Amino acid sequence: MINFKLSSIWGFVGITIGLCAFLFNYYMVPVSLPGYSVLVSPAILTLSFFSEETYFAPKMVLFMLGQFVGYFFIGTLVQLIRKLSVRIK
């Protein structure tokens, strides 16, 4: 059985990582954060389906939702791999 509480914790950690990376990239204009596109790749994927003319607030909600869902699936995938590796042994 998959522990959805643990996957949700991964999702909230993803939101935190994405928010910190976004705020750093937003306020530190001359400096580029190395690995930004890797850290927020779930959000970038989510936002790629919407136009640039979308207002900021809905974009931010989609950004955080994409981060949560992406990291939630990563947490679930890690749990499945762990469970399968234990069964194989």
N, C-alpha and C positions, 0 to 999 in steps of 0.2 A: 504494500500500500504506500502511496506517495504521501509525504507529509506536506500538506498545502500550507501549513503555518510556516515551515522553513522556507518554502518557495516564496511565500509572501514577504518574508524577511529579506530574501534576496531581491525581490522587487522593490522594496522600500530603500534598500541600499543602492540599487540602481538609480532610483529617483534622486537620492542624495548625491551620488556621484555625478549624475547629469546636471543637477542644479548647480553644484560647485563648479563643474567644468564650464557651464554656460555663463555663470556670473564672472568667473575669471576671464573668460574670453570676451565678455561684454565690456568689462571695466578696464581691462589691460589691453587697450587698443594696439599699441605698437609691439606687444609681445604675443607670440603665438604659442599656445599650449601644445607641447608635443604629445601626440597620441589622442588629441581631441576627437578626431573622427572615429577612432576605435572605441573610446569610452562611451560615446553617444551614438554609436551606429544604429541601435534600435530606434532611437528618436529620429535620426536622419532618414531612415527607411520609412518611418511613418509619415514624416513631413514631405517626403518626395511625391506623395499622391495629391498634395494640395498646392494651390497656386501661391505665388509670392505676394499677391494682393490681399491675402487673408490677414485680418487684424491680428495684433500682437497677442491679445489675451487668449483667443481660441488656439493660436499656434503654440502658446506656452502650455495650455492644457493638453494638446495633442503630443507635445514634446514629452511631458511627464508621463502621459499614458503609454506612449511608445517605450519609454525607458522602463516603466513598471512591467509591461507585458514581456519585453525582451529579456529582462533579467529574471523574471518569473520563470520563463521557459528555460533559461540557462540553469537556474536552480533545480528545476524539475529534471532536466537532462542529466545533471550531475548526480542526482539521486538515483535515476534509472541506471546509469552506468555503474554506480557503486553497487546497486542491488544485483545487477547482472554479473559483475565481477565476483561477488560473494558466492553466487550460485554456481559459477563455473569451478571454483576452487573446491 
